[in-house]
Amino acid sequence: MLVVGGGLVGMSCALALSRQGMSVGLLESRSGPETPQSSISGQDWDSRIYAISPSNAEWLSSLGVWQHVDAGRVCPIAQMQIFGDADSSHLKFDASEAYIDQLGFIVESRQLEQALLAELSKSDVSLMSGVAARSAVFSENHAEMHLSDQCRLEARLLVAADGASSWLRNQADIAISTHDYHQMGVVANFETELPHDNVAYQWFSDDGILAWLPLPGNRISMVWSAHEQFAKSMLELQAESLSEKVGRQGGMTLGALKLLTGARAFPLRQQTAATLVKPMLALVGDAAHTVHPLAGQGVNLGFRDVKVLAETLCARGQHQSCGDHMLLRRYERARKLDLLEMQCVTKGLSGLFSHSGVFVRKLRNWGLSLTDRQARVKKYLMNQAIR
């Protein structure tokens, strides 16, 4: 089988399938992931940050990947505090309340990339980087890939892990439905005056959704989901002005902020493929779905896709092809509820907190405060988030 796309989900997919004894190739048009610096000081922090759930960290550990991540660049989340736009609206999640060690781990993208690459280099996966696919042809029993270097590959199964603008998904004529939030996610890293104590913060307001994610030491990573015009105005701010604005928006909770990495922005859209599978084709990660970043579940959903796909293929009959459509439909059915729940929650919350009506504002703030008083509800929500 052939995995197309060498991002986090694609590399983990190739590795997981290989560990099941399958013959796997991994195709990536880039030459290879960036090499991280050894120092954790200064300006070398990656602004691409992920919140990895405990169950996915455990799964990555079972693949031998998590052990390659520099522990000095990983920050566990002990608590999460969420604030509405009224002083009384507050919701707190504490790992101790769910009898777990942490709610998740904050880690840089390039740390995960290098960890996956280190383990892949020891595996039986055939790595093909720096070469692009030119066409994909699906026949009755196999799929063919024609590459930019004139090579031709055959596989019983192609796995599209090539991102939200998936080339392979388009080659298979799989339609997508898109909801444009008309927002951008602005990301940057800051040094903080006060310690964060491994607490993640999130504020909902008329100016969007601001999240502070703890990094090792007195550092945080910011994700500010805001309307396009407001987001673009933030990108134009000088370092001191941006630091002051972000600090004020967070109520100066961690004291004065100092910008470590320049602000970047990306458009926010929810995207869903019409189907996750076709004969000899399966979609995983952003090629299959994207969600609003407010729940920090994007890459976690992708990793769960990979886990279920690997389990489905491992359970196939002795003479059943890994590209069999009925087999792949099992994977699609198994992922349907999880994806639907996450997309409904993120879309609903984003819509609720972007509404400026007085009644809706009171309702959402009341909802936050009410949830904070419901121990069972909070425990359920935490258990959903740590999957």
PyMOL commands that set and color helices and strands:
alter all, ss='L'
color gray80, all
select helices_A, chain A and resi 8-19+54-62+66-68+71-73+95-98+109-120+167-171+228-235+239-249+285-287+293-295+298-314+325-354+358-372+375-385
alter helices_A, ss='H'
color red, helices_A
select strands_A, chain A and resi 2-4+25-28+49-52+75-77+79-83+90-94+104-108+126-129+133-138+143-147+152-155+158-160+176-192+199-205+208-215+219-227+257-273+277-278+281-283+289-290
alter strands_A, ss='S'
color yellow, strands_A
deselect
rebuild
show_as cartoon
